[in-house]
Amino acid sequence: MIDFDQSISRLGTDSVKWDGRAAVFDTDDVVPLWVADMDFAAPPEVRAALAARAAHPICGYTQVPEPLFESLIGWQKQRHGWEVEREWAVVTPGVVPVLYAAVRALTRAGEGVIVQPPVYTPFFSAVTENDRRLLLNPLRLQDGHYSMDFEHLEQCARDGGKLLLLCSPHNPVGRVWRRDELETLLAIARKHDLIVVSDEIHADLVYAPNTHIPLATLEDVPERVITALAPSKTFNIPGMGLAFMLCGEPELRRRVRAEFTRLHIESNNPFSLAAAEAAYRHGADWLDELMVYLAQTQEAVLDYSAAHLPGIRALRSEGTFLMWLDCRELMVARGLDDKAMQKLFVKKAKVGMSPGTLYGQAGAGFMRLNLGAPRQVIMAALKRMRAVI
Ligand SMILES: Cc1ncc(COP(=O)(O)O)c(C=O)c1O
C-alpha cells in the first residue's frame, strides 16, 4: 500500500509549485494547489532506478535505450489496447515542445491553428509565439458538462484552420472524450484536411468508468494524427523532461521531428531515460492505487463543496488530477471580478489555485484546483475557503 497521505516537504527543492509561490501569488503564505504536478513520491521502482543510475559516477552522453521503447509499447498495449510500432516513436524533451514543433512544421506563418478553450495555456502560445493565427473553437458548457461544438469546428476549418491542437483528456475541464466524440472530430478533420495533434499527457489518469481512447487508434491507416504523451504526469516525474511523439505517418513524423533536429535537440539525460523506463515497466500497481486515492479525494471535494461552498460548483472530472470549479455564482453574489476572486482565495483563504482566465476568456469565473496532494491538505484548504465565503 502506498501512503498518499504522507506529507513530504518540497521546500528548498526549487519546486515551481512551492518555492515559486511568491513570484506567482505575491506571498509564500499560501497552500499551492496550482501547477500540475503532485506532492506525492514517485513510484518506489522509479526512485530505485534513479538511485541506481546515480550510483554510477559518470553521467556522459547517453543514447536512448531500446528497452525504453519496449516499455512504452508494452504500456500502451496493456493500458490502452494500442499497438504502437517502434518506428512511430520519437523521444522529445516534453509534450509542449511537440505542440510547438508541429505548429512550426505543419503550418506556415499566418495560417490558422484551432484550439478548444478553456484549454492549457501553451496551446495558445504555441500558435501565437510562432506567428500563426489562433482560431478559437470554444467548448460548450451545459448543466456542468463540457462538449465540443462540432459545427463551429467546421466553421474554423472553413476559416482556414490547418491544424487542430486537441487536449485529450482535457485540461482544465477534466473531460475524457468519448469514442463517438473523437470519431466525429476525426471525420471533420478528414473532410477539411485538418491535421490533429492529440496531447494525451493525461491519458493514464482517468477515473472509472471512463476510458481514454487514443485518437490514433481510430484511424484505419495512419494519416493525420500526431500524438504527444509522456510518463510525466502519470508517475509524477514531470521535472525529468521526457516525452514522446508518436506518429504512424512517416512524412508527418519526419517533418515534426525535423524541427527538433534543426535545433540539435536529439538527446536526453541518463536520469530521465532511466526513470521513464522504470515507470512504464513497473508503475502499473502504483498508478492503480493513485487513481483510487485521487477518486476518493475528488468525491470528498464534490461532497464538501456541495454542502459548504455556496456559489461554487465543483465539476466532476472524468480524468486528470485537476478539478474545475465554477465560481460564477459566487462572483455575482459578492460582486467580484476574476482578479478580486483570486485575491480572496489567496490572501484571505491562503489557497493558491490557478485562475480560469489563464485558460482563455472561456475560463472567466472558474478556478482550477489541483487534487495531487494529501487529502487532508485539500480538505483544509476547502475549509478555509468556506470560512471566507
Ligand atoms: C495538457 C498538457 N500538456 C502538456 C503539459 C506539459 O507537458 P511537458 O511538461 O511535457 O511539456 C501539461 C502540464 O500541465 C498539460 O496539462
The ligand as a Gaussian input file, in Angstrom:
#p B3LYP/6-31G(d) Opt

LIG

0 1
 C       -2.384000      19.130000     -21.417000
 C       -0.948000      19.310000     -21.030000
 N        0.009000      19.199000     -21.952000
 C        1.320000      19.338000     -21.646000
 C        1.718000      19.630000     -20.355000
 C        3.167000      19.811000     -20.041000
 O        3.924000      18.941000     -20.786000
 P        5.512000      18.967000     -20.771000
 O        5.940000      19.378000     -19.412000
 O        5.882000      17.564000     -21.120000
 O        5.921000      19.918000     -21.854000
 C        0.744000      19.774000     -19.360000
 C        1.132000      20.154000     -17.988000
 O        0.362000      20.594000     -17.210000
 C       -0.607000      19.599000     -19.706000
 O       -1.582000      19.711000     -18.795000

